[in-house]
Amino acid sequence: MIIVCQKCSTRLQVDDAKSLHRPFSVRCPKCNSTVNSGPASPATEQSALAVGGSPATDHPRFEQSTARTYEADTPGGDAASSDETVRMLFDLLSKGTRSNKEDAMARPSWDKRKALVCTSEVYREVIARKLTHSGFQVYVADDTRQAVETMRANKMDVVVLEPQFDPAEQGSVFVIREINVLRPPQRRRLFFVLVSPSLRTMDAHAAFLNNVNAIVNVNDIEELPRILEVALREYNELYREFYSAFSLTAL
């Protein structure tokens, strides 16, 4: 079996034949701290908890355990609100001209996409603001615990992750593992975006290798809403028959 040092995250291999069926302790060879372990749980072996405990299940270190909803001043004030009303009215009126199949897939204008932003402070504000102004309901995670708790408590449509998110707690690792343990039907209903300082925007091959749906280079963050619009349109087209078969709306 494998246990993980809570102090330095070193993975320790323990012989199953020698391990007792009760809690025991071993000495970490890297940091020399004591590592406590107990019998393995099938529930934790099948999730992100298997790597040494999820920050979402540790003792609370923050008063707010879930991500905060981002609130941004919308340019135009009443004018922006009026535009939203017009879009909703247009959506209702246009239903009569759509085919039944297209109408079933169309996402209602009042049903905002939920986006979780898991990035370093450098990009957090601009990404949250851009997505909010583009009609997303945005949640901003300040740390790993908030990210994991929010993903479990809310049905997200989009997750935006940067490798430097909460590096002290290996935030990007836990977010990725939380997504990887989703069942296929759940995973198809989540659009995973990786913000990268080195990979090219919309590089399909790099996205496949990193097990994400789309990649956005940090130099293109200002264009994130437009990039997402194109990427989501292509994604919805790819799963059109899947949505139709299960009577699902598009992402």
Secondary structure in CASP SS format (residue, H / E / C, confidence):
PFRMAT SS
TARGET T0000
AUTHOR 0000-0000-0000
METHOD secondary structure of the structure
MODEL  1
M C 1.00
I E 1.00
I E 1.00
V E 1.00
C C 1.00
Q C 1.00
K C 1.00
C C 1.00
S C 1.00
T C 1.00
R E 1.00
L E 1.00
Q E 1.00
V C 1.00
D C 1.00
D C 1.00
A C 1.00
K C 1.00
S C 1.00
L C 1.00
H C 1.00
R C 1.00
P C 1.00
F E 1.00
S E 1.00
V E 1.00
R E 1.00
C C 1.00
P C 1.00
K C 1.00
C C 1.00
N C 1.00
S C 1.00
T E 1.00
V E 1.00
N E 1.00
S E 1.00
G C 1.00
P C 1.00
A C 1.00
S C 1.00
P H 1.00
A H 1.00
T H 1.00
E H 1.00
Q C 1.00
S C 1.00
A H 1.00
L H 1.00
A H 1.00
V H 1.00
G C 1.00
G C 1.00
S C 1.00
P H 1.00
A H 1.00
T H 1.00
D C 1.00
H C 1.00
P C 1.00
R C 1.00
F C 1.00
E C 1.00
Q C 1.00
S C 1.00
T C 1.00
A C 1.00
R E 1.00
T E 1.00
Y C 1.00
E C 1.00
A C 1.00
D C 1.00
T C 1.00
P C 1.00
G C 1.00
G C 1.00
D H 1.00
A H 1.00
A H 1.00
S H 1.00
S H 1.00
D H 1.00
E H 1.00
T H 1.00
V H 1.00
R H 1.00
M H 1.00
L H 1.00
F H 1.00
D H 1.00
L H 1.00
L H 1.00
S H 1.00
K H 1.00
G H 1.00
T H 1.00
R C 1.00
S C 1.00
N H 1.00
K H 1.00
E H 1.00
D H 1.00
A H 1.00
M H 1.00
A C 1.00
R C 1.00
P C 1.00
S C 1.00
W C 1.00
D C 1.00
K C 1.00
R C 1.00
K E 1.00
A E 1.00
L E 1.00
V E 1.00
C E 1.00
T C 1.00
S C 1.00
E H 1.00
V H 1.00
Y H 1.00
R H 1.00
E H 1.00
V H 1.00
I H 1.00
A H 1.00
R H 1.00
K H 1.00
L H 1.00
T H 1.00
H H 1.00
S C 1.00
G C 1.00
F C 1.00
Q E 1.00
V E 1.00
Y E 1.00
V E 1.00
A C 1.00
D C 1.00
D C 1.00
T H 1.00
R H 1.00
Q H 1.00
A H 1.00
V H 1.00
E H 1.00
T H 1.00
M H 1.00
R H 1.00
A H 1.00
N C 1.00
K C 1.00
M C 1.00
D C 1.00
V E 1.00
V E 1.00
V E 1.00
L E 1.00
E C 1.00
P C 1.00
Q C 1.00
F C 1.00
D C 1.00
P H 1.00
A H 1.00
E H 1.00
Q C 1.00
G H 1.00
S H 1.00
V H 1.00
F H 1.00
V H 1.00
I H 1.00
R H 1.00
E H 1.00
I H 1.00
N H 1.00
V C 1.00
L C 1.00
R C 1.00
P H 1.00
P H 1.00
Q H 1.00
R H 1.00
R C 1.00
R C 1.00
L C 1.00
F E 1.00
F E 1.00
V E 1.00
L E 1.00
V E 1.00
S E 1.00
P C 1.00
S C 1.00
L C 1.00
R C 1.00
T C 1.00
M C 1.00
D C 1.00
A H 1.00
H H 1.00
A H 1.00
A H 1.00
F H 1.00
L H 1.00
N C 1.00
N C 1.00
V C 1.00
N C 1.00
A E 1.00
I E 1.00
V E 1.00
N E 1.00
V H 1.00
N H 1.00
D H 1.00
I H 1.00
E H 1.00
E H 1.00
L H 1.00
P H 1.00
R H 1.00
I H 1.00
L H 1.00
E H 1.00
V H 1.00
A H 1.00
L H 1.00
R H 1.00
E H 1.00
Y H 1.00
N H 1.00
E H 1.00
L H 1.00
Y C 1.00
R H 1.00
E H 1.00
F H 1.00
Y H 1.00
S H 1.00
A H 1.00
F C 1.00
S C 1.00
L C 1.00
T C 1.00
A C 1.00
L C 1.00
END
